[in-house]
Amino acid sequence: MARQQPRMESLLSCKALPIRYLVIPKCGCTFIKNLIWRLDHGTSYANPPRVHERTRDFARVSQFNLTVDEVRAEDYCFVVLRDPIDRFLSLYFDKVVGDGYRKFVPLRAILREHHGLNVSPETAADHQRNCHILIDWIERNLTKGTEIGRDAHWTPQHFRMETIRAFDMKVLPINGLDGHLTMLLSGVVPNIGEILGTLERYTSNSKDLKDQVLDATLKNRITEVYRRDAENYTKLRKVWAEIGPKTAQEIPRASRIFD
């Protein structure tokens, strides 16, 4: 059977610059969407945390009459990956016990009403119990199905690997993202460092609380459910450490990391 062509509309694009980006929720996508908005409009979006509401206003690579090979050859086609433990905690602290639940799928209500989630946790132990409820529910959602369908905020990052490979995207770890984006985009956006410095930052959990919540049992459980993501992120960090990229041309592509 012939290999299915990757969907060009899956990649966001700047309108006037050859910057292409694959969105993976909870991997810095709000920050990067705000960057693309700023590059396209010359000004920041009026309500940066809600930039996702304007997704239809972003250009797609499919609008530019490019072939897959042409996109693969571009210098500024990229994706950001994240340690799955950090990504899981971002989901939990933002969309489950944080204010982000108000405009999200009814995940919090389902976990509260049917699985015993404590929506007002006060201690690290409360959060740990909640996190075990969430990761157990996600495992069932991904393998057997649950009260609601899968959502991109918790589906594994490796679910996008076919697209990442198809376009042989440059792959950035989320840690140190400002520096990585500056390295990647300085050739096409000379003042990229200045622009990044003006963008709003988004954090959904404090490091101190995260460190208190994460014990060995919870780490192992999250890694068990997101094992392939953990393996891929380890490969990514290893290659970045080996290369020590200093220029956009040295940033590794998917074929260098995962093949």
N, C-alpha and C positions, 0 to 999 in steps of 0.2 A: 504494500500500500504506500502511495506517495506521501511524503512528509507534509503535513499541513503548514501552509505559510503563516508566519506570525502576523498577528493583527496590528497594523500600523496605528490604529486608533488607541492602542493600549499605552502608547507613549505620549506624555505631554511634551509640548515644545514652546520655546519662545517664538514670538511672531516674526521677529526680524533677525534673530540670531540663531545659529545652528546648535542650540542647546536642547538636548532631548533627555527626558527623565522618566523613569518608570516609578510610579508611586507604589510604595508598600506602607500601609498604615502602621503607625507607631514606630516608624523608622525615620523620624525627622521630616515627615512629609509636609506638615503645616509650615515649618520654617522654610522649606525649599519652595513650596507653592507661593509663599509671600515674596521670596526672592524673585521668582519668575514674574509675578505680578509687577513688582517694582521695575524689573528690566523692561517689561512690555509697556508700562504706563508712565514711567518716570516718577512715580509717587507711590507711597505705601498704600495698601488697601485700608479702607476706613476702619474696619473691625478685624484686625489680623487673625484672632483666634477662630473667626467664622469664615475664613477665606474659602473653605471647602464648599460653602453654599454657592459659590460662583464657579464651580468646576466646569460648567458648560461654556463659560467665557474663555477658558484656556484653549489655545491652539493644540491640535493633535498632529502628529507626524503624518498621518494619512492625508492632510490637507496640502502637502507640499510635492506630491507626485514623485516621491523618491522610491527607489527599489530597496529591498532588504540589504543588498550588497553595498549600496551607497550609504545607508545609515551605518552599517558595520564599519565603514571606512572613516567615518567622522571622528573628530577628536573629542567631542563634548557630549557624548551619549553615555549616560551613567545611571547607576542605581546605588542606593545606600542600604547596607545590611546592619543588623544589630544583634548583639548577644541575646538569645531568646529569653534568658532569665530577666534581663532588664526590660525587654519588650513586654513580657508578661506582666511585670510589676507596673509598667506604665499603663497598660490596659486596666489593671485592677484599681490603681489609685486615681485614675482619671475617670473611667467609664463605669466603675462599679461602686466605689465609695466616694468619689469626687463629684464635682458639679457637672462633669461631662455626661453623666447618665441622663440629664434632662432632655438632651436632643439626640439620644442614641437609641438603638434598638432596645426593646424592653428586657434587656438582660438582667439588670438589677432586680426588677420586680419578680422575674421568674426565679432567680436564685433566692430571693427573700421568701416568697410564698411557697415554694415547692422544695427548697433544699436547705433551709435554715440559715441563710446568710444574715449576719448581723450588720445592719446598715449604719449603725453608729458605734463602730469599734473604738474602744478607749485604750486598749493595751496592745503590746506586740503580740501577745497570745491570741487576742481577738482577731488581729489581722492574719496571723498564721492560719487559724482555723478557717477564716474566709478564703484565703488563698488556696487551701486544700479543696474547699468546696468548688471554687472556680476552676482549678486545673482538672479536677475529676469530671466536672461538667463539660469542659472543653474536649477532653478525651472522648467522652461519649458522643458529643456533637460531631466530632470529626470521623468517628468510626461507625457509630450506630444511628445517629440522628437523635435530635432532642426536640423540645417544644418549639424552637425556632431554627431556621436553617443556618448554615455556615455564614460567617461574616468575615470580610477581609481584615478586620482588626485583630482577629485571633487565628485565622488560617495560617499555616506555616509559611515562612518566607520561601521555602523550597518549592511551593506550589507555583511560584513565578519563575522557576529556574529555566523552563523551556524558553520563555521570552528573553530572559537574561542571556542565555546561550545563543539564541537565534540572532540577536543583534551584537553578540560578543561585547557586551557593555563593559565600560570601566566600572569597577566595583570599589566603593568607598566604605570603610568602617565608620560608624556613627561617632565613635570616640575621636575627638579632634576634628570634627566636621568642618569648622570654620577654616582651619588651615588646609584641609584637603580641598575644599571648594575654591579657596584662593589659588592653590596650586593648579587645579584643573582649569579654572576659568579666566585666569589673568591674561591669557593670550587673546581672548575675545572681549573681555570686560576689564580694561586696564585699572579701573578704580573699584574692583570687586571687594577688596578689603574694607574700603570705606563704606560701601553699601552694606556689607554684612554687619558692620559695626553699628548700623542704625536700625537693624531689624529687631523686632520684639522676640524675646526668648520664651520658651514654654517648658515648664517643669511640672510634673504631676505628682512627684513624691520627693521627700527629702532623703538625702543619702543616709543620715543618721537613722531614720525610721526604717529605711530599706535594710540597712545592716542589722537592725534588731529583729526584723521579721524573717530574714533569710537564715534559716538554720540548714544543716546538712540534709535533713530529710526533705525539706521543701525544695532545695536546689536539685536534689536527685530526682524528685518527682517531676519538676518542670522539665528537666533535661530528658527524662524518659519520654515524655509526650512530644517534645520538640527535638528529638535526638538528631535528626538530619540537619536541622538548623544549627544546632550546636557544633556538629562536625564541620559544616560549611563555614561557620564563623571562625572556627579554629584554623581552617585552611587559609581563610582570608587574612587573618592576623599574622600567620606564619609567613605568607608570601610578602606581605607588606614589610615585615621585619627583615626578611632576607634582602629585598630590593632597596628599602629605605628611599622611596621615590622623592626626588627633589624637583622634578618638572612634570608637566602634564603628560609628556610622552612616556615617562617612566611609570605612570600609574598603571597597575596591572589590570588586564581585561579578564573576563570570565574564563576564557580558554587557558590562560596562564594559571589560574587559581584552581579550577575545578576539573580540568582534564588530566 
